[in-house]
Amino acid sequence: AQTVTQSQPEMSVQEAETVTLSCTYDTSESNYYLFWYKQPPSRQMILVIRQEAYKQQNATENRFSVNFQKAAKSFSLKISDSQLGDTAMYFCAFILYAYSGAGSYQLTFGKGTKLSVIP
Amino acid sequence: EAGVAQSPRYKIIEKRQSVAFWCNPISGHATLYWYQQILGQGPKLLIQFQNNGVVDDSQLPKDRFSAERLKGVDSTLKIQPAKLEDSAVYLCASSLVRGMNTEAFFGQGTRLTVV
């Protein structure tokens, strides 16, 4: 079974500081993508950053970057220069192809980390 | 570009009643997903459509949940009869195509409370 574990239920960071959210996952597949999604109080999930498992170079999107350790099955998110608008739930997720039936791309989410940015 | 639209935003029903949720995906998106997000947990996939056909409904409780996507556009998710444990946020998402590198766009969800 595919699982995603986010060990930090809640975190807080001072505005303008840097914070790292951790994520580990488990799968026997070798080809997959990893994602970080942000869910603000409005409940709408927004894609923050994605990483292909075959790429060794860590993905970066402006203030957001990841540390992808494939052998350790670890995928942490670093937020630099934290802003008040970064306050939200952050979900780690991965997608792989399920060969059963007609075949489907299954996105599996962790339980999330609630991040609060303090002024 | 208009996003994924869902209605209603909130719904409160008594157990054993029926309820339906509606989703209008982004125009041109072939793939549509329904997720259930119980408080304190990540979203769990209930059903996935490709156009108007079901690709994956392995986690849909078919004795009480049903979903359809007529004409490959709008979709409805129904619960009949509802149980207390169905209280959750129901998220609809769509993507242009199926694939691992395809971004899924989410609606704001419907918060269901069963009392």
Chai-1 contact restraints between the chains, C-beta under 6 A:
chainA,res_idxA,chainB,res_idxB,connection_type,confidence,min_distance_angstrom,max_distance_angstrom,comment,restraint_id
A,Y33,B,M100,contact,1.0,0.0,6.0,A-B,restraint_1
A,Y33,B,N101,contact,1.0,0.0,6.0,A-B,restraint_2
A,S42,B,Q108,contact,1.0,0.0,6.0,A-B,restraint_3
A,R43,B,Q108,contact,1.0,0.0,6.0,A-B,restraint_4
A,R43,B,G109,contact,1.0,0.0,6.0,A-B,restraint_5
A,Q44,B,F106,contact,1.0,0.0,6.0,A-B,restraint_6
A,Q44,B,Q108,contact,1.0,0.0,6.0,A-B,restraint_7
A,M45,B,F106,contact,1.0,0.0,6.0,A-B,restraint_8
A,L47,B,E103,contact,1.0,0.0,6.0,A-B,restraint_9
A,F91,B,G42,contact,1.0,0.0,6.0,A-B,restraint_10
A,I95,B,M100,contact,1.0,0.0,6.0,A-B,restraint_11
A,A102,B,V55,contact,1.0,0.0,6.0,A-B,restraint_12
A,S104,B,Q48,contact,1.0,0.0,6.0,A-B,restraint_13
A,S104,B,V55,contact,1.0,0.0,6.0,A-B,restraint_14
A,S104,B,D56,contact,1.0,0.0,6.0,A-B,restraint_15
A,Y105,B,R98,contact,1.0,0.0,6.0,A-B,restraint_16
A,Y105,B,M100,contact,1.0,0.0,6.0,A-B,restraint_17
A,F109,B,G42,contact,1.0,0.0,6.0,A-B,restraint_18
A,F109,B,P43,contact,1.0,0.0,6.0,A-B,restraint_19
A,G110,B,G42,contact,1.0,0.0,6.0,A-B,restraint_20
A,K111,B,Q41,contact,1.0,0.0,6.0,A-B,restraint_21
A,K111,B,G42,contact,1.0,0.0,6.0,A-B,restraint_22
A,G112,B,G42,contact,1.0,0.0,6.0,A-B,restraint_23
